[in-house]
Amino acid sequence: MFRISSMSFFRTEPGPGSWKRALGIVAIIILAIAFLCLFYVCPGRVTPILMYHSISDKANNSLCVTPQNFAEQIRFLHERGYSVISLDALVQELKKGRRYLPATVVITFDDGFEDNFIHAFPVLAKYNMPATIFLITGYVNGREGYLGWDQVSLMSKNGIDLGGHTRNNVYLPSVTDERVLWDEVAGSKKDIEEHTGEEAGYFCYPTGGFNGKVKNAVKLAGYKGACTTNRGSDRPAVDVYELKRIKVTNSDMNKPFHFRAKLSGFYNFFRRARSGD
């Protein structure tokens, strides 16, 4: 009697045609991915602008990064060969049509917390890295936990650029009085320049909120550009008055892939865009 194994009965050797079909499918998939990257994803790649607030040990505060984690993040940039450039340097490149600069980042801080001077400034100075601090100028020398003008002036002479962030941390789209809007936007620039003698070249919309009227006021006040969060319709980040940024969190170093993803240039592309106001 003949014994036919059920396994050998159903096992068939792929012929030349099967291999060709499989290779054809793989080639199509590779071409599709390449097409997607070339025409859809890659054009949206941008030089990341990192956004910090407080550098402190405050627990359960999403705006805080601990001094230890901040130092690790900056050391990571240094050891991995990232070029940290000023916000102004990035804007000049954007005006030339260069949205993405390989292995390059910009560092910014919002509000003007005193811990920026105590914990962040020494680390940045150690690695000779520039940054921009957006100041709520009505809080400087006037509110506990915020910078003083002496500290601001010292940093401005040592690699830290200063930008306006209103005088009173006002959500600008809600301002209906044009005089108040102008005072918050232009007044913040005036305060910085009078106290430090340095140009306040850039503005940051509180909580990222803006509309056409707000953006126009920022331009008229003489700012060269403005930062938001992930708000606005200009996803490729061509408009220098709608510069999107990436919030750095305290958990990014606990999950290193998160920090790498935020440095990749693609992070904003996959985030849900929000309206300016």
C-alpha positions in Angstrom: 0.0 0.0 0.0 1.0 3.6 -0.6 1.1 5.9 2.3 0.4 9.5 1.5 1.3 12.0 4.2 -1.4 14.7 4.6 1.4 17.3 5.0 3.2 16.3 1.9 -0.1 16.1 0.0 -0.8 19.8 0.6 2.8 21.1 0.4 3.6 22.6 -2.9 6.8 24.2 -4.1 6.5 27.7 -5.3 7.1 28.0 -9.0 9.0 30.8 -10.8 5.7 32.6 -11.4 4.9 32.7 -7.7 8.2 34.3 -6.8 7.8 36.9 -9.5 4.3 37.8 -8.3 5.6 38.1 -4.7 8.5 40.3 -5.8 6.2 42.5 -7.8 3.9 43.0 -4.8 6.9 43.9 -2.6 8.2 46.4 -5.2 4.7 48.0 -5.4 4.6 48.4 -1.6 8.1 49.9 -1.6 7.2 52.3 -4.4 4.0 53.3 -2.6 5.9 54.1 0.6 8.5 56.0 -1.3 5.8 58.0 -3.0 4.1 58.7 0.3 7.3 60.0 1.8 8.3 62.0 -1.2 5.1 63.8 -1.9 3.1 63.7 1.4 5.3 63.2 4.5 8.7 64.6 3.7 7.5 68.0 2.5 6.0 68.4 6.0 9.2 67.8 7.8 10.4 70.9 9.7 13.2 71.9 12.1 11.7 71.3 15.5 11.2 74.2 17.9 11.1 72.9 21.5 8.9 74.5 24.0 9.6 74.5 27.8 8.1 76.4 30.6 9.3 75.8 34.2 12.4 73.8 35.0 11.6 72.7 38.5 10.8 69.8 40.7 7.1 70.6 41.1 5.1 67.4 41.0 2.0 66.8 38.9 2.6 69.9 36.8 2.6 69.2 33.0 4.4 72.5 32.4 7.4 71.4 34.5 10.5 69.5 33.6 12.9 68.6 36.4 16.3 70.1 36.4 17.8 66.6 36.2 15.7 65.7 33.1 16.4 69.0 31.5 20.1 68.5 31.9 19.8 65.0 30.4 17.9 66.3 27.4 20.4 69.0 26.7 23.3 66.5 27.2 21.5 64.2 24.7 21.4 66.9 22.1 25.1 67.6 22.7 26.3 64.0 22.6 24.2 63.1 19.5 25.6 66.0 17.6 22.5 68.2 17.3 23.0 71.8 16.3 21.0 74.1 18.5 20.4 77.4 16.7 18.6 80.6 17.6 15.0 81.2 16.7 16.2 84.1 14.5 18.6 81.9 12.6 15.8 79.5 11.9 13.5 82.2 10.6 16.2 83.4 8.2 16.5 79.8 6.8 12.7 79.6 6.5 12.7 82.7 4.5 15.1 81.0 2.1 12.6 78.1 1.8 14.6 75.7 4.1 12.0 74.3 6.4 14.1 71.3 7.6 17.7 71.5 8.7 19.1 68.1 9.6 19.9 67.4 13.2 19.0 70.9 14.2 16.7 72.3 16.9 15.6 75.5 18.5 14.9 75.9 22.2 12.3 78.2 23.7 10.9 78.9 27.1 7.5 80.5 27.9 6.5 82.9 30.7 9.8 83.8 32.2 10.0 81.7 35.4 12.9 82.4 37.7 13.9 78.7 37.5 14.9 79.3 33.9 17.8 81.4 35.2 18.6 79.1 38.2 18.4 75.7 36.4 18.3 76.1 32.6 20.7 79.0 31.9 23.8 77.3 33.5 23.2 74.1 31.5 22.7 76.0 28.2 25.8 78.1 28.9 27.8 74.9 29.6 27.1 73.6 26.1 27.1 77.1 24.5 23.5 76.6 23.3 21.3 79.6 22.5 17.6 79.8 23.5 14.7 82.3 23.5 12.7 83.2 26.6 9.3 84.7 26.0 8.6 87.1 28.9 5.3 88.1 30.5 6.8 91.5 31.2 4.3 92.6 33.8 5.4 89.7 36.0 9.1 90.5 35.8 10.3 92.0 39.1 6.6 92.0 40.2 5.6 88.4 40.9 7.2 85.7 43.0 8.7 82.9 41.0 9.4 85.0 38.0 12.6 86.5 36.7 13.9 89.9 37.7 15.3 92.4 35.2 18.9 91.9 36.4 18.6 88.2 35.7 17.0 88.9 32.3 19.7 91.4 31.4 22.5 89.0 32.3 21.1 86.2 30.2 20.5 88.5 27.3 24.2 89.2 27.1 25.1 85.6 27.3 23.3 83.7 24.5 19.7 84.1 25.5 17.3 86.0 23.3 14.2 87.7 24.7 10.8 87.8 23.2 7.4 89.3 24.1 4.6 87.2 25.7 2.3 90.1 26.5 2.4 92.2 29.7 -0.3 90.3 31.6 -0.5 86.8 30.1 -3.7 87.7 28.3 -5.5 85.4 25.9 -5.4 87.7 22.9 -8.2 86.5 20.7 -10.6 87.4 23.5 -9.4 91.0 23.6 -12.0 93.3 22.0 -10.4 96.7 22.8 -7.7 97.4 20.2 -5.9 99.7 22.7 -5.6 96.9 25.2 -4.4 94.5 22.4 -1.7 97.0 21.3 -0.6 97.6 24.9 -0.2 93.8 25.5 1.7 93.1 22.3 3.7 96.3 21.7 4.1 97.1 25.4 5.8 93.8 26.1 8.4 94.5 23.4 8.9 98.0 24.7 9.4 96.8 28.3 12.1 94.3 27.2 14.0 96.8 25.0 13.9 99.6 27.6 15.1 97.4 30.5 17.8 95.5 28.6 18.8 97.5 25.6 18.4 94.3 23.5 15.9 93.8 20.7 12.8 91.7 21.4 12.6 90.3 17.9 9.9 87.6 18.4 6.6 87.2 20.0 4.8 84.2 21.5 1.0 84.0 21.7 -0.2 83.0 25.2 -1.6 79.5 25.1 -0.9 79.7 21.3 -4.1 81.6 20.6 -4.3 84.1 17.8 -6.4 85.4 15.0 -5.9 87.7 12.0 -6.3 90.8 14.2 -3.8 89.6 16.7 -1.3 88.5 14.1 -1.5 91.9 12.4 -0.9 93.7 15.7 2.3 91.5 16.2 3.5 92.5 12.8 2.8 96.2 13.3 4.6 96.2 16.6 7.8 95.3 14.8 8.2 91.6 15.7 10.0 89.5 13.0 7.9 86.4 13.7 5.8 84.7 16.3 5.5 81.3 17.9 2.3 79.4 18.7 1.8 75.8 19.8 0.3 73.5 17.2 -2.4 76.0 16.3 -3.0 77.5 12.9 -3.7 76.4 9.4 -0.1 76.6 8.1 0.9 73.0 8.8 4.2 73.2 6.8 5.3 76.1 9.0 6.1 78.5 6.2 4.4 81.5 7.9 6.9 82.9 10.4 4.1 84.4 12.4 2.6 80.9 13.0 5.7 79.0 14.1 4.5 75.7 15.6 6.4 74.3 18.5 6.7 71.0 20.4 6.1 70.8 24.1 8.8 68.9 26.0 7.5 67.0 29.0 9.1 65.5 32.1 8.4 62.0 30.9 10.2 62.3 27.6 13.5 61.0 29.1 11.7 58.1 30.8 10.5 57.1 27.3 13.5 58.0 25.2 11.7 57.3 21.9 9.3 60.2 22.7 12.2 62.7 22.8 13.7 61.3 19.6 10.3 61.5 17.9 10.0 65.1 18.9 13.4 65.8 17.4 12.7 64.0 14.1 11.1 66.9 12.3 7.9 64.8 11.6 6.2 65.2 15.0 4.1 68.2 14.2 3.0 66.7 10.9 1.1 63.9 12.7 -0.5 66.1 15.4 -4.0 67.3 15.0 -3.9 70.9 13.9 -5.9 73.3 16.0 -7.5 76.6 14.9 -5.6 79.7 15.9 -8.3 81.0 18.2 
